[in-house]
């Protein structure tokens, strides 16, 4: 059993744990969704740390009356590890910006659900929601019970209630997707799985079910299908259900397992690196559990590993988007530590921008209010290409080669590349956090180029070269080029 101590840290109620397994146990807790809940309505002073990943009670504690009142009043609390030196304590802290469930009904419901007492669990969850209307996770759990009872319409209502309460979490989106898939609504199912992956790019249920959906829809040759299965192979292959899934997908593609794995690695390019994928998965788990400083350290590792590679732009973009989300959740908590660690990372990667409250720059608006417009420049052309490559969340070998060719053809230095990359990143910072089913599209790139070229009403010689180069590299026909310009001028 763990030792616990109740404190106030930066004016916020906190519990400091000393797990029986020490720091290694604490690291495991950091990487799974956990919460402190009162154990039962009959024991209001007894609380447990519960894992929503396994349903297991990780440890139990008694809350002193004076601390219990502080926890009830606060919508924010911290979980910390007492086995680490003080200088490292902030890195391992978990920030929970949610109400404290003090009625005991949520924990009671989880116990009943795990014993198969579904009606009793639903009743307990209703009681928990009556006490705290905006309590996270409870509507999702209620939806699971309702679905198991075959009450699909009620389950859908419960899941949608969870989306209102916890819109940043993937669970209810994925559960809605599964419900839709099993009730003959594949298009809606896909949309929900994609939204779950917007929130956690490695969310297991969404990866599995979306990959299966694509296989059924004869989309086994799409980049998204490869990306989903590559994430499963690199980050979840120790799980039996994932092993079975990959064997099934291999058979569906008409290949042997080894050939299927080789195909996934080839199509994923630089992003097939297991270290990168496993670190990305760990960062997603840490971020969603509130271990924000540990997440930032993980982002530093990703930037270090990808530095100098064609995928460096992707990871600058990937980490910056998530830092923007984290900053909103921190809202002043651990400000000094966040800025200090961010400074360390920027010293190694000067082009990396995240700082607390850093806002995305507005996209430029050209050709309005009588302002003069000019021909497309080399820099703008390069930024358009970078933006389209980054937008889909993937960097294939072909795209990496494209970036390299353009840098060479236009004599773009690393310094200029970093500057233009930052500009491209700033235009996509508000986009969804995953590929969302989209892929890098050469025709879309041509349409973007056409719109930029035609803004001044003419096409000069340099712009013709841009178009010819893009068509040649992307292997697009003259008819496709003409169609792109026709569409823009409609």
C-alpha positions as CSV (number, residue, x, y, z in Angstrom):
1,X,0.0,0.0,0.0
2,X,1.2,3.5,-0.8
3,X,2.0,6.2,1.7
4,X,0.1,9.5,1.1
5,X,0.4,13.0,2.4
6,X,-2.1,15.9,1.7
7,X,-0.6,19.3,1.0
8,X,-1.2,22.6,-0.7
9,X,1.1,23.2,-3.7
10,X,1.0,26.7,-5.3
11,X,-2.4,27.1,-3.5
12,X,-3.8,24.0,-5.1
13,X,-4.9,20.9,-3.1
14,X,-2.5,18.0,-3.7
15,X,-1.8,14.4,-2.7
16,X,1.8,13.3,-2.5
17,X,2.1,9.5,-3.1
18,X,4.9,7.1,-2.1
19,X,3.9,4.0,-4.1
20,X,5.0,0.6,-2.8
21,X,6.8,0.0,-6.1
22,X,8.5,3.4,-6.0
23,X,9.2,5.6,-9.0
24,X,8.6,2.8,-11.5
25,X,5.1,2.3,-10.2
26,X,4.5,6.1,-10.3
27,X,5.7,6.2,-14.0
28,X,3.1,3.5,-14.8
29,X,0.4,5.6,-13.1
30,X,1.4,8.6,-15.1
31,X,0.7,6.8,-18.3
32,X,-2.8,5.7,-17.7
33,X,-6.0,7.8,-17.0
34,X,-6.3,8.0,-13.2
35,X,-8.5,9.8,-10.8
36,X,-9.0,10.1,-7.0
37,X,-12.6,9.1,-6.0
38,X,-14.4,8.7,-2.7
39,X,-14.7,4.9,-2.2
40,X,-18.4,4.6,-1.4
41,X,-21.3,6.7,-0.1
42,X,-20.9,4.9,3.3
43,X,-17.2,5.9,3.6
44,X,-17.0,9.6,2.7
45,X,-13.5,9.9,4.2
46,X,-12.0,7.0,2.3
47,X,-10.7,7.6,-1.2
48,X,-9.1,5.5,-3.9
49,X,-6.8,6.2,-6.8
50,X,-8.5,4.3,-9.7
51,X,-7.3,3.5,-13.2
52,X,-9.9,4.1,-15.9
53,X,-7.7,2.0,-18.2
54,X,-8.1,-1.3,-16.2
55,X,-10.8,-0.4,-13.6
56,X,-8.2,-1.4,-10.9
57,X,-7.9,0.4,-7.6
58,X,-4.2,1.4,-7.5
59,X,-4.1,2.5,-3.9
60,X,-6.5,3.7,-1.1
61,X,-6.2,6.5,1.5
62,X,-8.0,8.3,4.3
63,X,-8.7,12.0,3.7
64,X,-8.6,14.2,6.8
65,X,-11.8,16.3,7.2
66,X,-10.0,19.6,6.6
67,X,-8.5,18.4,3.4
68,X,-11.8,16.8,2.2
69,X,-13.5,20.2,2.3
70,X,-10.7,21.8,0.3
71,X,-10.9,19.1,-2.3
72,X,-14.7,19.5,-2.6
73,X,-14.5,23.2,-3.2
74,X,-11.6,23.0,-5.8
75,X,-12.0,22.2,-9.5
76,X,-8.3,21.6,-9.7
77,X,-6.0,19.3,-7.8
78,X,-2.5,17.8,-8.2
79,X,-1.1,14.3,-7.8
80,X,2.6,14.1,-7.0
81,X,5.3,11.5,-6.3
82,X,7.2,11.8,-3.0
83,X,10.0,9.4,-4.0
84,X,11.7,11.9,-6.4
85,X,14.1,14.7,-5.5
86,X,12.4,18.1,-5.1
87,X,14.1,19.4,-8.3
88,X,12.4,16.6,-10.3
89,X,9.0,16.6,-8.5
90,X,7.3,19.0,-10.9
91,X,8.2,16.9,-13.9
92,X,6.3,14.0,-12.5
93,X,3.2,15.9,-11.2
94,X,-0.2,15.1,-12.6
95,X,-2.6,18.1,-13.0
96,X,-6.3,17.2,-12.7
97,X,-8.5,20.1,-13.8
98,X,-11.8,18.5,-12.9
99,X,-14.3,18.3,-9.9
100,X,-13.6,15.9,-7.1
101,X,-16.2,13.2,-7.0
102,X,-16.9,13.1,-3.2
103,X,-20.3,11.2,-3.2
104,X,-18.8,7.7,-3.7
105,X,-21.4,6.9,-6.3
106,X,-19.0,6.8,-9.3
107,X,-16.6,4.4,-7.6
108,X,-19.6,2.3,-6.5
109,X,-20.9,2.2,-10.1
110,X,-17.5,1.1,-11.5
111,X,-17.4,-1.8,-9.0
112,X,-21.0,-2.9,-9.9
113,X,-20.2,-2.6,-13.7
114,X,-17.1,-4.8,-13.4
115,X,-19.2,-7.4,-11.5
116,X,-21.8,-7.4,-14.3
117,X,-24.5,-5.6,-12.3
118,X,-25.3,-3.3,-15.1
119,X,-28.7,-1.9,-14.0
120,X,-27.3,-1.2,-10.5
121,X,-24.3,0.5,-12.1
122,X,-26.5,2.7,-14.2
123,X,-28.4,3.8,-11.1
124,X,-25.2,4.6,-9.3
125,X,-23.9,6.7,-12.3
126,X,-27.2,8.6,-12.3
127,X,-26.7,9.4,-8.6
128,X,-23.2,10.6,-9.3
129,X,-24.4,12.9,-12.1
130,X,-27.1,14.3,-9.8
131,X,-24.4,15.4,-7.4
132,X,-22.1,16.9,-10.0
133,X,-23.7,17.6,-13.4
134,X,-20.3,18.2,-15.2
135,X,-18.5,15.1,-13.8
136,X,-16.2,13.6,-16.5
137,X,-16.3,9.9,-17.5
138,X,-19.6,9.0,-15.8
139,X,-21.9,9.4,-18.8
140,X,-19.5,7.4,-20.9
141,X,-19.5,4.6,-18.4
142,X,-23.3,4.7,-18.3
143,X,-23.3,4.5,-22.1
144,X,-21.2,1.4,-22.0
145,X,-23.7,-0.3,-19.6
146,X,-26.7,0.7,-21.7
147,X,-25.0,-0.6,-24.9
148,X,-24.3,-4.0,-23.2
149,X,-28.0,-4.1,-22.3
150,X,-29.0,-3.5,-25.9
151,X,-30.4,-0.1,-25.2
152,X,-28.6,1.6,-28.1
153,X,-30.6,4.8,-28.4
154,X,-30.1,5.5,-24.7
155,X,-26.4,4.6,-25.0
156,X,-26.0,7.1,-27.8
157,X,-27.6,9.9,-25.7
158,X,-25.2,9.0,-22.8
159,X,-22.1,9.1,-25.1
160,X,-23.2,12.4,-26.5
161,X,-23.7,13.8,-23.0
162,X,-20.0,12.8,-22.3
163,X,-18.9,14.7,-25.4
164,X,-20.5,17.8,-23.9
165,X,-18.8,17.3,-20.6
166,X,-15.3,16.1,-21.9
167,X,-14.9,17.2,-25.5
168,X,-11.1,16.9,-25.3
169,X,-11.2,13.2,-24.4
170,X,-11.3,10.4,-27.0
171,X,-13.3,7.7,-25.2
172,X,-16.9,8.6,-25.9
173,X,-16.1,9.4,-29.6
174,X,-14.6,6.0,-30.1
175,X,-17.5,4.3,-28.2
176,X,-20.0,6.2,-30.4
177,X,-18.1,5.0,-33.5
178,X,-18.3,1.4,-32.3
179,X,-22.0,1.8,-31.6
180,X,-22.6,3.3,-35.1
181,X,-20.5,0.6,-36.8
182,X,-22.5,-2.1,-35.2
183,X,-25.9,-0.5,-36.0
184,X,-25.2,-0.1,-39.7
185,X,-24.0,3.6,-39.8
186,X,-20.4,3.3,-41.2
187,X,-20.0,6.9,-42.4
188,X,-20.9,8.2,-38.9
189,X,-18.7,5.6,-37.3
190,X,-15.7,6.7,-39.3
191,X,-16.3,10.3,-38.4
192,X,-16.4,9.4,-34.7
193,X,-13.2,7.3,-34.9
194,X,-11.4,10.2,-36.7
195,X,-12.5,12.6,-33.9
196,X,-11.2,10.2,-31.3
197,X,-7.8,10.1,-33.1
198,X,-7.9,13.9,-33.2
199,X,-7.7,13.7,-29.5
200,X,-5.2,10.8,-29.1
201,X,-3.4,9.7,-32.2
202,X,-2.7,6.3,-30.6
203,X,-6.1,5.6,-29.1
204,X,-6.3,1.8,-29.4
205,X,-10.0,1.3,-30.0
206,X,-10.2,4.0,-32.7
207,X,-7.1,2.6,-34.4
208,X,-8.5,-0.9,-34.5
209,X,-12.0,-0.2,-35.5
210,X,-11.2,2.5,-38.1
211,X,-8.6,0.2,-39.8
212,X,-11.2,-2.6,-39.9
213,X,-13.7,-0.2,-41.4
214,X,-11.3,0.9,-44.1
215,X,-10.6,-2.8,-44.9
216,X,-14.3,-3.5,-45.4
217,X,-14.7,-0.4,-47.5
218,X,-11.9,-1.6,-49.9
219,X,-9.6,1.2,-48.8
220,X,-6.7,-1.1,-48.0
221,X,-4.3,0.8,-50.4
222,X,-4.9,4.2,-48.7
223,X,-2.2,6.0,-46.7
224,X,-4.6,6.3,-43.8
225,X,-5.0,2.5,-43.7
226,X,-1.2,2.0,-43.6
227,X,-0.7,4.8,-41.0
228,X,-3.3,3.2,-38.6
229,X,-1.8,-0.2,-38.9
230,X,1.8,1.1,-38.6
231,X,0.8,2.7,-35.3
232,X,-0.7,-0.5,-34.1
233,X,2.4,-2.5,-35.1
234,X,4.9,-0.2,-33.5
235,X,3.0,0.8,-30.4
236,X,0.5,-1.9,-29.5
237,X,1.9,-5.2,-30.9
238,X,2.3,-6.7,-27.5
239,X,-1.5,-7.0,-27.1
240,X,-3.1,-10.3,-28.4
241,X,-6.1,-8.4,-30.0
242,X,-3.7,-6.3,-32.0
243,X,-1.7,-9.3,-33.1
244,X,-4.9,-11.0,-34.3
245,X,-6.0,-7.8,-36.0
246,X,-2.7,-7.4,-37.9
247,X,-2.9,-11.0,-39.1
248,X,-6.4,-10.5,-40.3
249,X,-5.4,-7.3,-42.1
250,X,-2.4,-9.1,-43.7
251,X,-4.7,-11.8,-45.0
252,X,-7.2,-9.2,-46.3
253,X,-4.4,-7.6,-48.3
254,X,-3.4,-11.0,-49.7
255,X,0.1,-10.9,-48.2
256,X,2.1,-12.9,-45.6
257,X,2.5,-11.1,-42.2
258,X,6.2,-10.3,-42.8
259,X,5.4,-8.8,-46.2
260,X,2.5,-6.8,-44.7
261,X,4.8,-5.4,-42.0
262,X,7.4,-4.5,-44.6
263,X,4.8,-2.8,-46.7
264,X,3.6,-0.7,-43.7
265,X,7.2,0.3,-42.9
266,X,7.9,1.3,-46.5
267,X,4.7,3.4,-46.8
268,X,5.3,5.1,-43.5
269,X,8.8,6.2,-44.5
270,X,10.7,8.0,-41.7
271,X,7.7,7.6,-39.4
272,X,8.2,3.9,-39.2
273,X,10.9,4.4,-36.5
274,X,9.6,2.4,-33.5
275,X,11.2,4.8,-31.0
276,X,9.4,7.8,-32.5
277,X,6.0,6.0,-32.6
278,X,6.3,4.6,-29.1
279,X,7.4,8.0,-27.7
280,X,4.5,9.7,-29.5
281,X,2.1,7.2,-27.9
282,X,3.6,7.7,-24.4
283,X,3.3,11.5,-24.9
284,X,-0.4,11.2,-25.8
285,X,-1.0,9.1,-22.7
286,X,0.9,11.5,-20.4
287,X,-0.9,14.6,-21.9
288,X,-4.4,13.2,-21.5
289,X,-3.6,12.2,-17.9
290,X,-2.4,15.7,-17.0
291,X,1.3,14.9,-16.7
292,X,2.1,18.0,-18.7
293,X,5.8,18.6,-17.9
294,X,6.7,15.0,-18.5
295,X,4.9,15.3,-21.9
296,X,7.0,18.3,-22.7
297,X,10.2,16.3,-22.0
298,X,8.9,13.7,-24.4
299,X,8.4,16.3,-27.1
300,X,12.0,17.3,-26.6
301,X,13.0,13.7,-27.2
302,X,11.0,13.6,-30.4
303,X,12.6,16.8,-31.7
304,X,16.1,15.5,-30.8
305,X,15.5,12.2,-32.6
306,X,14.0,13.8,-35.7
307,X,16.5,16.8,-36.0
308,X,18.1,17.0,-39.4
309,X,15.7,14.5,-40.9
310,X,13.0,15.3,-43.5
311,X,10.4,14.6,-40.8
312,X,11.7,17.3,-38.5
313,X,8.9,19.7,-39.8
314,X,6.2,17.2,-39.0
315,X,7.4,16.9,-35.4
316,X,7.8,20.6,-34.9
317,X,4.2,21.0,-36.0
318,X,2.9,17.9,-34.1
319,X,4.5,19.0,-30.8
320,X,3.5,22.7,-31.2
321,X,-0.2,21.8,-31.7
322,X,-0.2,19.9,-28.5
323,X,1.7,22.5,-26.5
324,X,-1.1,24.9,-27.5
325,X,-3.7,22.6,-25.9
326,X,-1.5,22.0,-22.8
327,X,-1.0,25.7,-22.1
328,X,-4.8,26.2,-21.9
329,X,-5.0,23.4,-19.3
330,X,-2.1,24.6,-17.2
331,X,-3.4,28.2,-17.1
332,X,-0.6,29.4,-14.8
333,X,0.1,26.2,-13.0
334,X,3.9,25.3,-13.0
335,X,4.5,28.4,-15.2
336,X,8.1,28.7,-14.1
337,X,8.9,25.0,-14.7
338,X,7.2,25.0,-18.1
339,X,9.0,28.1,-19.4
340,X,12.3,26.7,-18.1
341,X,11.9,23.4,-19.8
342,X,10.7,25.0,-23.0
343,X,13.8,27.2,-22.9
344,X,16.0,24.1,-22.7
345,X,14.4,22.6,-25.7
346,X,14.6,25.8,-27.7
347,X,18.3,26.0,-27.0
348,X,18.6,22.8,-28.9
349,X,16.0,23.6,-31.5
350,X,16.0,27.4,-32.1
351,X,13.1,27.2,-34.6
352,X,10.8,25.6,-32.1
353,X,8.3,28.2,-30.9
354,X,6.1,27.0,-27.9
355,X,5.9,29.3,-24.9
356,X,2.9,29.7,-22.5
357,X,0.1,31.8,-24.1
358,X,1.9,31.8,-27.4
359,X,-0.9,32.5,-30.0
360,X,-1.0,31.4,-33.5
361,X,-0.4,34.3,-35.9
362,X,-3.4,35.1,-38.1
363,X,-3.3,34.0,-41.6
364,X,-2.4,36.8,-44.0
365,X,-5.1,38.2,-46.2
366,X,-3.8,39.4,-49.6
367,X,-5.3,41.5,-52.3
368,X,-8.0,43.3,-50.3
369,X,-8.7,46.9,-49.4
370,X,-6.9,48.1,-52.5
371,X,-3.6,46.6,-51.5
372,X,-1.3,45.7,-54.4
373,X,-0.7,42.1,-55.0
374,X,2.5,40.6,-56.5
375,X,3.6,37.5,-58.3
376,X,4.2,34.3,-56.4
377,X,7.6,34.3,-54.8
378,X,10.0,31.3,-54.3
379,X,9.4,31.5,-50.6
380,X,5.7,31.5,-50.9
381,X,5.8,28.5,-53.3
382,X,8.0,26.6,-50.8
383,X,5.7,27.5,-47.9
384,X,2.6,26.3,-49.8
385,X,4.3,22.9,-50.4
386,X,5.4,22.6,-46.8
387,X,1.9,23.5,-45.6
388,X,0.3,20.8,-47.7
389,X,2.8,18.2,-46.6
390,X,2.4,19.0,-42.9
391,X,-1.4,19.3,-43.1
392,X,-2.1,15.5,-43.4
393,X,0.0,14.6,-40.4
394,X,2.3,12.3,-42.4
395,X,5.7,12.7,-44.2
396,X,6.2,9.9,-46.8
397,X,9.6,9.2,-48.4
398,X,8.3,10.7,-51.6
399,X,7.3,13.9,-49.8
400,X,10.7,14.0,-48.0
401,X,12.4,13.7,-51.4
402,X,10.2,16.5,-52.7
403,X,11.3,18.9,-49.9
404,X,15.0,17.9,-50.6
405,X,14.7,18.6,-54.3
406,X,13.1,22.0,-53.8
407,X,15.7,23.0,-51.2
408,X,18.4,22.2,-53.7
409,X,16.7,23.7,-56.8
410,X,16.1,27.0,-55.1
411,X,19.2,27.1,-53.0
412,X,17.3,27.3,-49.8
413,X,19.5,27.3,-46.7
414,X,18.7,25.5,-43.4
415,X,18.1,28.9,-41.8
416,X,15.6,29.9,-44.5
417,X,14.0,26.5,-44.4
418,X,13.4,26.8,-40.6
419,X,11.9,30.3,-41.0
420,X,9.5,29.2,-43.8
421,X,8.7,26.0,-41.9
422,X,7.6,28.2,-38.9
423,X,5.4,30.1,-41.3
424,X,3.8,26.9,-42.6
425,X,3.3,25.6,-39.1
426,X,1.5,28.8,-38.0
427,X,-1.1,28.3,-40.7
428,X,-2.0,24.8,-39.6
429,X,-1.8,25.2,-35.8
430,X,-5.6,25.3,-35.5
431,X,-6.2,22.3,-37.7
432,X,-7.2,18.9,-36.2
433,X,-4.4,17.0,-34.6
434,X,-4.4,14.0,-36.9
435,X,-4.6,13.0,-40.5
436,X,-8.4,12.7,-40.1
437,X,-8.6,10.5,-43.1
438,X,-7.0,13.1,-45.4
439,X,-3.8,12.5,-47.4
440,X,-1.3,14.7,-49.1
441,X,-3.1,15.5,-52.4
442,X,-1.2,16.7,-55.4
443,X,-4.3,18.1,-57.0
444,X,-5.1,20.2,-53.9
445,X,-1.5,21.5,-53.9
446,X,-2.0,22.6,-57.6
447,X,-5.2,24.4,-56.7
448,X,-3.4,26.2,-53.9
449,X,-0.7,27.2,-56.3
450,X,-3.2,28.3,-58.9
451,X,-5.0,30.5,-56.4
452,X,-1.7,32.1,-55.4
453,X,-0.4,32.6,-58.9
454,X,-3.7,34.1,-60.3
455,X,-4.1,36.6,-57.5
456,X,-2.5,39.3,-59.6
457,X,-4.4,38.3,-62.7
458,X,-1.5,37.0,-64.7
459,X,1.1,34.2,-64.9
460,X,4.8,35.2,-65.2
461,X,7.7,33.0,-66.3
462,X,8.8,32.1,-62.8
463,X,5.3,31.0,-61.9
464,X,5.2,28.8,-65.0
465,X,8.3,27.1,-63.8
466,X,6.7,26.5,-60.3
467,X,3.7,24.8,-62.0
468,X,5.9,22.7,-64.3
469,X,8.1,21.6,-61.4
470,X,5.1,20.7,-59.2
471,X,3.4,18.7,-62.0
472,X,6.7,16.9,-62.8
473,X,7.5,15.9,-59.2
474,X,3.9,14.9,-58.5
475,X,3.5,13.1,-61.8
476,X,0.4,15.0,-62.7
477,X,-0.8,15.4,-66.3
478,X,-1.2,18.6,-68.3
479,X,-5.0,18.0,-68.2
480,X,-4.9,17.9,-64.4
481,X,-3.0,21.2,-64.3
482,X,-5.5,22.8,-66.6
483,X,-8.4,21.5,-64.5
484,X,-6.9,23.0,-61.3
485,X,-6.6,26.4,-62.9
486,X,-10.1,26.2,-64.3
487,X,-11.5,25.3,-60.9
488,X,-9.8,28.3,-59.3
489,X,-11.1,30.7,-62.0
490,X,-14.8,29.6,-61.9
